[in-house]
Amino acid sequence: MAGIDNSAILLKKDYQFKGPLTENYILQQLLGQFEVDPRYFSDKNSEIDFVLQYGTEIILVEAKSGADKSAPSFKRYVADHHPEYALRFSKRGYRKDGDITNLPLYLARKTRELL
């Protein structure tokens, strides 16, 4: 819809809109899986890509376009509050990093089933 050539998105490592495109992809995959639509959280010092409600639990979601796993705001919130669920979607495979569960991007549509 944006008229962007596929090779620019898939082949260029420095493509500047990979992050927003990945976040939009994750949002589209999460919509309809939970009772409440995903929300974005931001304050003066931090941001969380998506916050989901799953029964009485809050699920934090971080969307990464590559294998890089730096997400200081996300990690800080997880360390401070120890939520039951903290999910990071990225190009990396399934992996448990302490309180954070990394899921490959292609599994976003199965999020609710995987909890």
All heavy atoms as an XYZ file, in Angstrom:
938
protein
N       0.823     -1.201      0.000
C       0.000      0.000      0.000
C       0.864      1.261      0.000
O       0.451      2.278     -0.516
C      -0.921      0.007      1.212
C      -2.047     -1.017      1.109
S      -3.099     -1.070      2.566
C      -3.858      0.531      2.480
N       2.058      1.157      0.576
C       2.927      2.321      0.642
C       3.694      2.535     -0.660
O       4.361      3.539     -0.827
C       3.913      2.180      1.794
N       3.615      1.568     -1.579
C       4.325      1.705     -2.839
C       5.823      1.512     -2.701
O       6.593      2.009     -3.511
N       6.232      0.793     -1.677
C       7.655      0.562     -1.423
C       8.065     -0.717     -2.130
O       7.399     -1.737     -2.030
C       7.921      0.422      0.087
C       7.477      1.684      0.807
C       9.383      0.133      0.363
C       7.403      1.523      2.306
N       9.167     -0.657     -2.846
C       9.676     -1.845     -3.523
C      10.066     -2.905     -2.492
O      10.731     -2.599     -1.507
C      10.896     -1.463     -4.373
C      11.386     -2.625     -5.190
O      10.738     -2.941     -6.207
O      12.393     -3.234     -4.782
N       9.646     -4.149     -2.719
C       9.935     -5.237     -1.773
C      11.423     -5.397     -1.500
O      11.820     -5.714     -0.379
C       9.372     -6.563     -2.282
C       7.873     -6.598     -2.236
O       7.262     -5.831     -1.508
N       7.276     -7.475     -3.011
N      12.250     -5.184     -2.504
C      13.693     -5.362     -2.291
C      14.236     -4.356     -1.278
O      15.175     -4.644     -0.549
C      14.456     -5.256     -3.614
O      14.325     -3.957     -4.156
N      13.644     -3.174     -1.214
C      14.090     -2.171     -0.239
C      13.828     -2.646      1.178
O      14.622     -2.429      2.085
C      13.386     -0.835     -0.475
N      12.719     -3.319      1.365
C      12.353     -3.788      2.701
C      13.117     -5.055      3.072
O      13.661     -5.179      4.160
C      10.838     -4.063      2.781
C      10.069     -2.775      2.525
C      10.457     -4.661      4.136
C       8.593     -2.972      2.308
N      13.191     -5.986      2.164
C      13.770     -7.291      2.459
C      15.286     -7.332      2.385
O      15.927     -8.073      3.127
C      13.194     -8.346      1.502
C      11.681     -8.541      1.587
C      11.212     -9.460      0.473
C      11.294     -9.086      2.938
N      15.892     -6.548      1.502
C      17.321     -6.681      1.253
C      18.186     -5.616      1.916
O      19.328     -5.869      2.232
C      17.585     -6.691     -0.260
C      16.856     -7.802     -1.033
C      17.115     -7.668     -2.528
C      17.276     -9.173     -0.534
N      17.656     -4.439      2.115
C      18.473     -3.372      2.711
C      18.457     -3.467      4.223
O      17.415     -3.368      4.845
C      17.952     -1.999      2.278
C      18.249     -1.653      0.854
C      17.856     -0.216      0.604
C      18.288      0.214     -0.775
N      17.959      1.622     -0.993
N      19.622     -3.640      4.815
C      19.706     -3.729      6.274
C      19.459     -2.379      6.927
O      19.021     -2.311      8.058
C      21.068     -4.267      6.696
C      21.257     -5.705      6.323
C      22.557     -6.232      6.831
C      22.683     -7.659      6.357
N      23.418     -8.485      7.217
N      19.752     -1.303      6.228
C      19.609      0.024      6.808
C      18.287      0.689      6.427
O      18.113      1.887      6.573
C      20.779      0.917      6.396
C      20.856      1.121      4.890
O      20.216      0.352      4.136
O      21.568      2.061      4.465
N      17.311     -0.083      5.971
C      16.017      0.477      5.591
C      15.378      1.119      6.816
O      15.146      0.469      7.834
C      15.118     -0.616      5.008
C      13.777     -0.101      4.578
C      13.671      0.788      3.515
C      12.631     -0.474      5.244
C      12.442      1.276      3.127
C      11.392      0.009      4.853
C      11.310      0.882      3.799
O      10.087      1.369      3.428
N      15.103      2.407      6.733
C      14.727      3.181      7.917
C      13.341      2.889      8.477
O      13.048      3.244      9.609
C      14.862      4.669      7.634
C      13.914      5.183      6.579
C      14.112      6.661      6.303
O      14.860      7.328      7.005
N      13.453      7.172      5.298
N      12.471      2.247      7.718
C      11.114      2.008      8.213
C      10.869      0.569      8.628
O       9.732      0.173      8.837
C      10.079      2.431      7.165
C      10.126      3.895      6.863
C      10.555      4.336      5.628
C       9.782      4.830      7.817
C      10.611      5.696      5.348
C       9.834      6.184      7.549
C      10.256      6.618      6.301
N      11.924     -0.238      8.777
C      11.744     -1.641      9.170
C      11.073     -1.754     10.541
O      10.219     -2.604     10.748
C      13.081     -2.382      9.196
C      13.343     -3.160      7.969
C      14.548     -4.050      8.140
C      14.749     -4.825      6.865
N      15.924     -5.644      6.889
N      11.469     -0.921     11.480
C      10.883     -0.950     12.824
C       9.385     -0.688     12.807
O       8.598     -1.493     13.296
N       8.952      0.435     12.203
C       7.515      0.710     12.148
C       6.733     -0.349     11.365
O       5.611     -0.694     11.739
C       7.436      2.075     11.457
C       8.736      2.726     11.776
C       9.743      1.602     11.802
N       7.302     -0.875     10.299
C       6.614     -1.922      9.542
C       6.458     -3.183     10.385
O       5.412     -3.837     10.358
C       7.368     -2.249      8.254
C       7.213     -1.236      7.127
C       8.164     -1.565      5.980
C       5.787     -1.184      6.624
N       7.482     -3.511     11.151
C       7.421     -4.684     12.020
C       6.371     -4.481     13.110
O       5.584     -5.385     13.394
C       8.800     -4.979     12.643
O       9.735     -5.190     11.586
C       8.756     -6.191     13.543
N       6.351     -3.315     13.722
C       5.350     -3.027     14.750
C       3.939     -3.116     14.163
O       3.032     -3.668     14.795
C       5.589     -1.649     15.355
C       6.814     -1.613     16.243
C       7.115     -0.224     16.786
O       6.256      0.677     16.653
O       8.213     -0.043     17.333
N       3.748     -2.601     12.959
C       2.443     -2.670     12.322
C       2.070     -4.128     12.038
O       0.917     -4.527     12.254
C       2.444     -1.859     11.027
C       1.054     -1.640     10.490
O       0.177     -2.469     10.667
N       0.853     -0.531      9.818
N       3.008     -4.916     11.578
C       2.762     -6.342     11.333
C       2.316     -7.038     12.621
O       1.325     -7.768     12.640
C       4.020     -7.009     10.771
C       3.966     -8.514     10.822
C       3.208     -9.234      9.904
C       4.651     -9.222     11.812
C       3.137    -10.618      9.964
C       4.591    -10.600     11.876
C       3.833    -11.291     10.953
O       3.752    -12.652     11.023
N       3.047     -6.810     13.714
C       2.699     -7.437     14.999
C       1.314     -6.983     15.449
O       0.491     -7.787     15.882
C       3.763     -7.129     16.078
C       5.101     -7.774     15.712
C       3.302     -7.577     17.456
C       5.075     -9.293     15.657
N       1.029     -5.699     15.324
C      -0.293     -5.188     15.701
C      -1.395     -5.909     14.917
O      -2.382     -6.357     15.500
C      -0.375     -3.682     15.451
C      -1.756     -3.050     15.654
C      -2.229     -3.212     17.086
C      -1.731     -1.596     15.248
N      -1.225     -6.022     13.614
C      -2.245     -6.679     12.788
C      -2.435     -8.137     13.192
O      -3.547     -8.656     13.153
C      -1.875     -6.587     11.301
C      -1.822     -5.175     10.760
C      -3.079     -4.381     11.060
O      -4.192     -4.859     10.848
N      -2.913     -3.170     11.568
N      -1.358     -8.807     13.589
C      -1.448    -10.202     14.001
C      -2.117    -10.348     15.373
O      -2.783    -11.344     15.642
C      -0.060    -10.849     14.026
C       0.653    -10.854     12.687
C      -0.174    -11.504     11.603
O      -0.614    -12.640     11.728
N      -0.408    -10.778     10.524
N      -1.941     -9.370     16.249
C      -2.503     -9.444     17.603
C      -3.984     -9.070     17.653
O      -4.715     -9.550     18.523
C      -1.722     -8.528     18.550
C      -0.285     -8.931     18.842
C       0.398     -7.843     19.671
C      -0.219    -10.263     19.544
N      -4.414     -8.221     16.727
C      -5.813     -7.777     16.725
C      -6.760     -8.967     16.644
O      -6.582     -9.871     15.842
C      -6.079     -6.836     15.547
C      -5.522     -5.435     15.695
C      -5.671     -4.665     14.384
C      -6.185     -4.682     16.831
N      -7.741     -8.981     17.511
C      -8.745    -10.028     17.517
C      -8.398    -11.253     18.347
O      -9.241    -12.104     18.571
N      -7.174    -11.356     18.822
C      -6.796    -12.514     19.633
C      -7.183    -12.354     21.100
O      -7.308    -13.342     21.816
C      -5.282    -12.756     19.559
C      -4.797    -13.256     18.223
C      -3.354    -13.686     18.311
O      -3.002    -14.562     19.097
N      -2.516    -13.059     17.501
N      -7.350    -11.126     21.548
C      -7.617    -10.847     22.956
C      -8.892    -10.019     23.081
O      -9.312     -9.368     22.129
C      -6.421    -10.118     23.584
C      -5.164    -10.932     23.536
C      -4.302    -10.847     22.458
C      -4.862    -11.817     24.554
C      -3.157    -11.617     22.398
C      -3.719    -12.596     24.509
C      -2.875    -12.497     23.423
N      -9.486    -10.026     24.276
C     -10.740     -9.316     24.504
C     -10.584     -7.811     24.278
O     -11.496     -7.151     23.802
C     -11.246     -9.557     25.940
C     -11.564    -11.000     26.275
C     -10.332    -11.823     26.631
O      -9.310    -11.253     27.071
O     -10.379    -13.046     26.438
N      -9.454     -7.273     24.659
C      -9.179     -5.843     24.529
C      -8.081     -5.671     23.484
O      -7.075     -6.378     23.510
C      -8.728     -5.254     25.889
C      -8.404     -3.781     25.752
C      -9.803     -5.471     26.948
N      -8.269     -4.734     22.562
C      -7.258     -4.496     21.532
C      -5.938     -4.051     22.157
O      -5.929     -3.418     23.220
C      -7.743     -3.421     20.554
C      -8.804     -3.934     19.604
O      -8.931     -5.166     19.462
O      -9.501     -3.098     18.998
N      -4.838     -4.359     21.495
C      -3.523     -3.948     22.006
C      -3.444     -2.433     22.165
O      -4.033     -1.684     21.394
C      -2.551     -4.409     20.912
C      -3.289     -5.420     20.131
C      -4.741     -5.065     20.240
N      -2.719     -2.011     23.165
C      -2.490     -0.587     23.428
C      -0.986     -0.315     23.414
O      -0.184     -1.196     23.624
C      -3.044     -0.186     24.805
C      -4.512     -0.450     24.980
C      -5.326      0.560     24.211
N      -6.717      0.487     24.605
C      -7.683      0.214     23.764
N      -7.432     -0.011     22.510
N      -8.925      0.177     24.181
N      -0.660      0.949     23.221
C       0.719      1.420     23.248
C       0.889      2.196     24.542
O      -0.026      2.898     24.967
C       0.938      2.337     22.043
C       2.212      3.119     22.044
C       3.392      2.536     21.617
C       2.230      4.447     22.449
C       4.574      3.262     21.600
C       3.407      5.178     22.432
C       4.570      4.583     22.000
O       5.738      5.294     21.995
N       2.058      2.059     25.188
C       2.286      2.797     26.428
C       3.530      3.647     26.283
O       4.564      3.186     25.802
C       2.457      1.849     27.614
C       2.868      2.569     28.862
C       1.936      3.255     29.612
C       4.196      2.600     29.251
C       2.320      3.947     30.753
C       4.587      3.291     30.389
C       3.643      3.963     31.137
N       3.433      4.880     26.717
C       4.578      5.785     26.680
C       4.450      6.802     27.806
O       3.355      7.240     28.138
C       4.619      6.508     25.331
O       5.653      7.452     25.312
N       5.588      7.129     28.402
C       5.633      8.248     29.331
C       6.877      9.066     28.988
O       7.483      8.867     27.941
C       5.592      7.797     30.798
C       6.792      6.970     31.225
O       7.821      6.962     30.509
O       6.725      6.322     32.280
N       7.295      9.952     29.858
C       8.430     10.827     29.557
C       9.729     10.062     29.290
O      10.562     10.494     28.525
C       8.660     11.793     30.717
C       7.570     12.787     30.916
C       7.867     13.666     32.108
C       6.694     14.547     32.424
N       6.911     15.345     33.622
N       9.906      8.933     29.953
C      11.189      8.233     29.905
C      11.183      6.885     29.204
O      12.235      6.284     29.047
C      11.699      8.021     31.333
C      11.820      9.327     32.081
O      12.309     10.314     31.549
N      11.341      9.346     33.309
N      10.027      6.383     28.837
C      10.014      5.028     28.298
C       8.814      4.789     27.390
O       7.890      5.592     27.339
C       9.984      4.020     29.440
O       8.816      4.179     30.207
N       8.872      3.641     26.698
C       7.756      3.223     25.864
C       7.701      1.702     25.842
O       8.708      1.025     25.974
C       7.890      3.744     24.437
C       8.996      3.076     23.662
C       8.975      3.405     22.175
O       8.311      4.374     21.777
O       9.628      2.678     21.433
N       6.501      1.194     25.708
C       6.265     -0.234     25.531
C       5.488     -0.343     24.229
O       4.462      0.334     24.055
C       5.449     -0.835     26.696
C       6.137     -0.599     28.048
C       5.186     -2.313     26.466
C       7.449     -1.314     28.243
N       5.953     -1.181     23.293
C       5.304     -1.261     21.983
C       3.830     -1.609     22.099
O       2.981     -0.938     21.520
C       6.011     -2.288     21.090
C       7.372     -1.799     20.623
O       7.630     -0.587     20.682
O       8.187     -2.647     20.191
N       3.513     -2.681     22.850
C       2.118     -3.070     23.015
C       1.880     -3.614     24.418
O       2.738     -4.266     24.988
C       1.706     -4.148     21.997
C       1.866     -3.696     20.579
C       2.897     -4.177     19.812
C       0.993     -2.777     20.027
C       3.070     -3.741     18.509
C       1.150     -2.342     18.727
C       2.199     -2.831     17.965
N       0.693     -3.327     24.923
C       0.233     -3.867     26.198
C      -1.081     -4.576     25.910
O      -1.977     -3.998     25.303
C       0.029     -2.743     27.240
C      -0.467     -3.315     28.554
C       1.304     -1.951     27.437
N      -1.159     -5.833     26.332
C      -2.358     -6.638     26.107
C      -2.955     -7.041     27.440
O      -2.231     -7.174     28.428
C      -2.009     -7.925     25.349
C      -1.333     -7.792     23.998
C      -0.824     -9.142     23.539
C      -2.307     -7.220     22.997
N      -4.242     -7.260     27.459
C      -4.898     -7.800     28.646
C      -5.295     -9.231     28.345
O      -5.935     -9.518     27.340
C      -6.126     -6.984     29.003
C      -6.785     -7.466     30.275
C      -7.926     -6.568     30.702
O      -8.019     -5.422     30.290
N      -8.793     -7.107     31.524
N      -4.907    -10.147     29.229
C      -5.211    -11.566     29.092
C      -5.823    -12.016     30.407
O      -5.109    -12.314     31.363
C      -3.933    -12.334     28.770
C      -4.109    -13.812     28.568
C      -4.992    -14.314     27.622
C      -3.371    -14.716     29.313
C      -5.134    -15.671     27.428
C      -3.497    -16.083     29.124
C      -4.382    -16.549     28.175
O      -4.528    -17.898     27.984
N      -7.154    -11.990     30.495
C      -7.826    -12.242     31.771
C      -7.470    -11.116     32.718
O      -7.683     -9.951     32.427
N      -6.859    -11.469     33.849
C      -6.439    -10.444     34.810
C      -4.956    -10.096     34.664
O      -4.444     -9.267     35.409
C      -6.690    -10.924     36.255
O      -5.949    -12.122     36.477
C      -8.170    -11.157     36.495
N      -4.289    -10.729     33.715
C      -2.858    -10.490     33.503
C      -2.631     -9.422     32.425
O      -3.436     -9.262     31.512
C      -2.156    -11.782     33.062
C      -2.206    -12.885     34.074
C      -1.422    -12.576     35.346
O      -0.418    -11.837     35.268
O      -1.826    -13.068     36.402
N      -1.517     -8.738     32.558
C      -1.076     -7.776     31.560
C       0.118     -8.396     30.839
O       1.042     -8.904     31.475
C      -0.652     -6.442     32.217
C      -1.843     -5.795     32.919
C      -0.034     -5.502     31.194
C      -2.989     -5.423     32.017
N       0.078     -8.357     29.514
C       1.163     -8.894     28.708
C       1.882     -7.734     28.047
O       1.261     -6.915     27.365
C       0.628     -9.838     27.612
C      -0.175    -10.961     28.233
C       1.773    -10.367     26.760
C      -0.907    -11.811     27.217
N       3.183     -7.669     28.245
C       4.007     -6.670     27.577
C       4.534     -7.273     26.289
O       4.953     -8.431     26.272
C       5.191     -6.274     28.444
C       4.872     -5.734     29.831
C       6.148     -5.457     30.577
C       4.052     -4.487     29.707
N       4.537     -6.484     25.217
C       5.006     -6.973     23.927
C       5.993     -5.975     23.333
O       5.706     -4.775     23.259
C       3.836     -7.183     22.941
C       4.346     -7.620     21.579
C       2.850     -8.202     23.495
N       7.130     -6.486     22.911
C       8.149     -5.709     22.217
C       8.292     -6.294     20.820
O       8.357     -7.511     20.658
C       9.485     -5.794     22.966
C      10.610     -5.032     22.338
C      10.481     -3.522     22.472
O       9.705     -3.049     23.318
O      11.157     -2.823     21.710
N       8.308     -5.447     19.803
C       8.462     -5.882     18.412
C       9.801     -5.386     17.892
O      10.055     -4.187     17.893
C       7.327     -5.345     17.560
N      10.659     -6.312     17.459
C      11.980     -5.959     16.935
C      12.078     -6.424     15.485
O      11.704     -7.548     15.165
C      13.094     -6.611     17.746
C      13.080     -6.280     19.236
C      13.207     -4.809     19.494
C      14.642     -4.353     19.471
N      14.794     -2.932     19.753
N      12.597     -5.569     14.625
C      12.684     -5.910     13.205
C      13.874     -6.800     12.883
O      13.915     -7.419     11.828
C      12.747     -4.639     12.350
O      13.879     -3.881     12.683
N      14.826     -6.889     13.769
C      16.006     -7.716     13.520
C      16.280     -8.644     14.681
O      15.396     -8.944     15.474
N      17.520     -9.071     14.779
C      17.910     -9.969     15.862
C      18.341     -9.190     17.104
O      18.527     -9.762     18.169
C      19.032    -10.886     15.401
N      18.525     -7.878     16.956
C      18.924     -7.034     18.082
C      17.875     -7.129     19.181
O      16.685     -7.020     18.929
C      19.054     -5.587     17.614
C      19.368     -4.628     18.740
O      19.970     -5.053     19.733
O      19.003     -3.442     18.618
N      18.335     -7.341     20.402
C      17.375     -7.490     21.492
C      17.425     -6.351     22.499
O      16.912     -6.471     23.589
C      17.556     -8.848     22.181
C      18.911     -9.095     22.748
C      18.974    -10.476     23.355
C      20.242    -10.614     24.160
N      20.241    -11.780     24.979
N      18.055     -5.248     22.128
C      18.075     -4.116     23.048
C      16.703     -3.453     23.056
O      16.114     -3.190     22.022
C      19.149     -3.109     22.643
O      18.822     -2.520     21.418
N      16.207     -3.248     24.206
C      14.914     -2.582     24.418
C      14.914     -2.117     25.861
O      14.292     -2.735     26.717
C      13.770     -3.538     24.130
N      15.630     -1.032     26.159
C      15.824     -0.621     27.553
C      14.543     -0.384     28.349
O      14.436     -0.814     29.492
C      16.664      0.651     27.455
C      16.763      1.001     26.025
C      16.280     -0.144     25.218
N      13.561      0.270     27.765
C      12.308      0.545     28.490
C      11.586     -0.749     28.821
O      11.091     -0.941     29.937
C      11.386      1.424     27.649
O      11.994      2.652     27.370
N      11.519     -1.639     27.850
C      10.860     -2.933     28.019
C      11.559     -3.738     29.112
O      10.921     -4.231     30.050
C      10.896     -3.670     26.677
C      10.262     -5.023     26.672
C       8.887     -5.160     26.754
C      11.030     -6.161     26.546
C       8.292     -6.410     26.712
C      10.449     -7.411     26.510
C       9.079     -7.539     26.594
N      12.874     -3.827     29.022
C      13.645     -4.597     30.013
C      13.534     -4.001     31.408
O      13.436     -4.720     32.396
C      15.112     -4.673     29.592
C      15.338     -5.565     28.408
C      16.813     -5.573     28.050
C      17.093     -6.453     26.864
N      18.499     -6.412     26.474
N      13.544     -2.681     31.490
C      13.438     -2.013     32.790
C      12.083     -2.300     33.435
O      11.989     -2.621     34.619
C      13.659     -0.508     32.637
C      13.687      0.245     33.949
C      14.075      1.716     33.821
N      13.466      2.411     32.699
C      14.110      2.787     31.587
N      15.391      2.516     31.433
N      13.479      3.422     30.622
N      11.014     -2.225     32.644
C       9.677     -2.505     33.189
C       9.591     -3.950     33.665
O       9.077     -4.232     34.737
C       8.591     -2.219     32.143
C       7.209     -2.332     32.729
C       6.565     -1.219     33.242
C       6.569     -3.557     32.829
C       5.312     -1.314     33.811
C       5.307     -3.674     33.407
C       4.691     -2.548     33.895
O       3.459     -2.655     34.471
N      10.115     -4.865     32.868
C      10.085     -6.289     33.243
C      10.876     -6.514     34.529
O      10.420     -7.209     35.438
C      10.628     -7.170     32.096
C      10.821     -8.611     32.548
C       9.679     -7.114     30.904
N      12.050     -5.914     34.639
C      12.884     -6.074     35.833
C      12.216     -5.482     37.074
O      12.304     -6.052     38.163
C      14.242     -5.423     35.613
N      11.528     -4.366     36.910
C      10.895     -3.701     38.051
C       9.593     -4.374     38.497
O       9.273     -4.397     39.677
C      10.595     -2.229     37.725
C      11.853     -1.388     37.602
O      12.944     -1.863     37.991
O      11.748     -0.248     37.093
N       8.824     -4.916     37.539
C       7.473     -5.390     37.851
C       7.268     -6.895     37.716
O       6.240     -7.406     38.157
C       6.456     -4.653     36.985
C       6.473     -3.175     37.193
N       5.909     -2.567     38.287
C       7.020     -2.180     36.465
C       6.092     -1.262     38.210
N       6.766     -0.994     37.117
N       8.180     -7.603     37.090
C       8.098     -9.067     36.918
C       6.704     -9.528     36.480
O       6.035    -10.284     37.183
C       8.508     -9.790     38.200
C       9.874     -9.439     38.648
N      11.004     -9.891     38.028
C      10.299     -8.642     39.667
C      12.069     -9.406     38.630
N      11.677     -8.632     39.624
N       6.254     -9.071     35.296
C       4.933     -9.501     34.836
C       4.930    -10.998     34.517
O       5.983    -11.590     34.248
C       4.718     -8.672     33.560
C       6.089     -8.394     33.064
C       6.938     -8.241     34.309
N       3.764    -11.591     34.554
C       3.624    -13.013     34.225
C       4.081    -13.287     32.796
O       4.698    -14.301     32.511
C       2.160    -13.424     34.393
C       1.871    -14.866     34.085
C       2.353    -15.822     35.158
O       2.527    -15.396     36.322
O       2.556    -17.002     34.836
N       3.762    -12.360     31.885
C       4.107    -12.527     30.471
C       4.837    -11.288     29.956
O       4.347    -10.175     30.112
C       2.851    -12.716     29.617
C       2.004    -13.884     30.032
C       0.852    -13.684     30.791
C       2.344    -15.178     29.673
C       0.053    -14.747     31.166
C       1.555    -16.250     30.054
C       0.418    -16.034     30.803
O      -0.362    -17.085     31.179
N       5.978    -11.499     29.335
C       6.718    -10.446     28.649
C       7.233    -11.074     27.360
O       8.073    -11.971     27.388
C       7.861     -9.929     29.507
N       6.695    -10.625     26.224
C       7.005    -11.237     24.940
C       7.784    -10.285     24.049
O       7.448     -9.106     23.946
C       5.714    -11.630     24.214
C       4.728    -12.503     24.989
C       3.473    -12.706     24.153
C       5.370    -13.834     25.336
N       8.817    -10.818     23.400
C       9.578    -10.052     22.419
C       9.490    -10.818     21.099
O       9.900    -11.969     21.015
C      11.038     -9.919     22.816
C      11.855     -9.141     21.787
C      13.355     -9.292     21.950
N      13.847     -8.961     23.257
C      14.495     -9.837     24.047
N      14.707    -11.066     23.678
N      14.928     -9.460     25.229
N       8.932    -10.178     20.085
C       8.893    -10.772     18.751
C      10.070    -10.229     17.958
O      10.295     -9.024     17.930
C       7.579    -10.421     18.040
C       6.395    -11.133     18.603
C       5.594    -10.523     19.550
C       6.092    -12.426     18.208
C       4.497    -11.174     20.083
C       5.001    -13.100     18.738
C       4.204    -12.472     19.672
N      10.816    -11.125     17.307
C      11.968    -10.707     16.517
C      12.323    -11.792     15.509
O      11.633    -12.807     15.408
C      13.168    -10.432     17.433
O      13.702    -11.648     17.916
N      13.421    -11.585     14.788
C      13.909    -12.576     13.836
C      14.541    -13.775     14.536
O      14.786    -14.792     13.917
C      14.949    -11.952     12.910
C      14.376    -11.046     11.869
C      15.480    -10.583     10.952
C      14.968     -9.738      9.829
N      16.066     -9.300      8.959
N      14.816    -13.638     15.806
C      15.416    -14.740     16.555
C      14.396    -15.861     16.738
O      13.206    -15.638     16.671
C      15.874    -14.254     17.924
C      16.827    -13.079     17.840
C      17.162    -12.552     19.191
N      18.286    -13.323     19.694
C      18.561    -13.487     20.954
N      17.794    -12.955     21.869
N      19.611    -14.177     21.327
N      14.863    -17.028     17.019
C      13.978    -18.154     17.275
C      13.402    -18.092     18.682
O      13.667    -17.155     19.435
N      12.617    -19.128     19.025
C      12.054    -19.195     20.374
C      13.180    -19.287     21.387
O      14.135    -20.038     21.217
C      11.130    -20.412     20.523
C      10.658    -20.571     21.948
C       9.577    -19.843     22.411
C      11.327    -21.409     22.837
C       9.156    -19.951     23.722
C      10.909    -21.524     24.153
C       9.825    -20.799     24.580
O       9.423    -20.906     25.887
N      13.052    -18.507     22.439
C      14.091    -18.484     23.468
C      13.530    -17.835     24.721
O      12.758    -16.889     24.647
C      15.262    -17.689     22.929
C      16.381    -17.509     23.872
C      17.445    -16.643     23.220
N      18.493    -16.470     24.173
C      19.768    -16.513     23.894
N      20.144    -16.685     22.658
N      20.657    -16.365     24.821
N      13.915    -18.340     25.848
C      13.509    -17.762     27.137
C      14.726    -17.057     27.709
O      15.758    -17.683     27.948
C      13.035    -18.882     28.063
C      12.392    -18.403     29.308
C      10.931    -18.096     29.081
C      10.256    -17.924     30.425
N       9.281    -16.910     30.440
N      14.655    -15.741     27.889
C      15.730    -14.934     28.472
C      15.247    -14.391     29.808
O      14.695    -13.294     29.876
C      16.113    -13.768     27.558
C      16.808    -14.208     26.286
O      17.548    -15.197     26.345
O      16.606    -13.557     25.244
N      15.389    -15.168     30.866
C      14.888    -14.751     32.168
C      13.380    -14.638     32.131
O      12.684    -15.597     31.815
N      12.859    -13.445     32.417
C      11.413    -13.218     32.423
C      10.849    -12.938     31.037
O       9.637    -12.826     30.868
C      11.069    -12.023     33.325
C      11.285    -12.331     34.797
O      11.221    -13.513     35.164
O      11.505    -11.381     35.573
N      11.710    -12.791     30.033
C      11.275    -12.431     28.683
C      11.282    -13.666     27.784
O      12.254    -14.404     27.741
C      12.193    -11.341     28.086
C      12.136    -10.085     28.951
C      11.805    -11.044     26.646
C      13.141     -9.018     28.577
N      10.176    -13.857     27.080
C      10.086    -14.947     26.107
C      10.207    -14.351     24.716
O       9.438    -13.463     24.343
C       8.734    -15.684     26.226
O       8.606    -16.190     27.556
C       8.653    -16.833     25.236
N      11.208    -14.811     23.968
C      11.383    -14.363     22.596
C      10.651    -15.328     21.668
O      10.809    -16.535     21.771
C      12.862    -14.328     22.215
C      13.074    -13.574     20.923
O      13.177    -12.368     20.928
N      13.089    -14.287     19.809
N       9.830    -14.770     20.783
C       9.105    -15.559     19.799
C       9.456    -15.050     18.403
O       9.590    -13.839     18.201
C       7.596    -15.434     20.011
C       7.060    -16.005     21.316
C       5.633    -15.544     21.554
C       7.124    -17.514     21.285
N       9.586    -15.957     17.435
C       9.838    -15.499     16.072
C       8.640    -14.718     15.537
O       7.489    -14.986     15.915
C      10.056    -16.784     15.278
C       9.799    -17.915     16.187
C       9.555    -17.397     17.564
N       8.898    -13.771     14.672
C       7.848    -12.916     14.126
C       6.700    -13.713     13.518
O       5.535    -13.340     13.670
C       8.435    -11.973     13.065
C       9.365    -10.888     13.589
C      10.154    -10.271     12.450
C       8.580     -9.824     14.326
N       7.018    -14.816     12.868
C       5.964    -15.572     12.182
C       4.961    -16.223     13.132
O       3.886    -16.649     12.708
C       6.548    -16.609     11.230
C       7.310    -17.739     11.893
C       6.645    -18.854     12.394
C       8.694    -17.693     12.005
C       7.329    -19.893     12.998
C       9.386    -18.729     12.604
C       8.703    -19.824     13.089
O       9.396    -20.850     13.683
N       5.254    -16.280     14.422
C       4.319    -16.875     15.382
C       3.382    -15.855     16.033
O       2.585    -16.213     16.888
C       5.081    -17.626     16.469
C       5.661    -18.967     16.067
C       6.428    -19.584     17.232
C       4.574    -19.916     15.595
N       3.453    -14.613     15.627
C       2.619    -13.564     16.250
C       1.129    -13.898     16.170
O       0.378    -13.604     17.093
C       2.898    -12.219     15.612
N       0.711    -14.534     15.090
C      -0.709    -14.857     14.929
C      -1.165    -15.922     15.914
O      -2.354    -16.087     16.146
C      -0.957    -15.334     13.483
C      -2.389    -15.533     13.155
C      -3.077    -14.190     13.010
N      -4.516    -14.337     13.162
C      -5.290    -13.458     13.743
N      -4.796    -12.355     14.234
N      -6.575    -13.649     13.850
N      -0.244    -16.629     16.526
C      -0.560    -17.714     17.470
C      -0.299    -17.310     18.923
O      -0.243    -18.149     19.798
C       0.286    -18.941     17.146
C       0.110    -19.476     15.755
C      -1.171    -20.215     15.648
C      -1.279    -20.911     14.302
N      -2.518    -21.616     14.166
N      -0.155    -16.022     19.198
C       0.221    -15.560     20.529
C      -0.682    -16.119     21.628
O      -0.214    -16.683     22.600
C       0.221    -14.019     20.582
O       1.127    -13.534     19.600
C       0.625    -13.516     21.950
N      -1.956    -15.952     21.491
C      -2.893    -16.400     22.536
C      -2.780    -17.907     22.756
O      -2.814    -18.378     23.886
C      -4.320    -16.010     22.177
C      -5.283    -16.310     23.297
C      -6.693    -15.893     22.911
N      -7.604    -16.392     23.904
C      -8.295    -15.626     24.726
N      -8.174    -14.331     24.682
N      -9.106    -16.164     25.607
N      -2.632    -18.672     21.683
C      -2.507    -20.119     21.803
C      -1.225    -20.529     22.527
O      -1.189    -21.571     23.184
C      -2.513    -20.773     20.425
C      -3.822    -20.634     19.682
C      -3.730    -21.160     18.267
O      -3.057    -22.185     18.049
O      -4.325    -20.533     17.369
N      -0.190    -19.714     22.405
C       1.105    -20.059     23.000
C       1.220    -19.696     24.479
O       2.163    -20.118     25.139
C       2.229    -19.358     22.213
C       2.388    -19.828     20.772
C       3.346    -18.917     20.021
C       2.852    -21.272     20.719
N       0.275    -18.927     25.004
C       0.362    -18.507     26.410
C       0.008    -19.655     27.345
O      -0.731    -20.511     27.108
C      -0.553    -17.310     26.670
C      -0.177    -16.046     25.927
C      -1.193    -14.967     26.192
C       1.206    -15.566     26.328
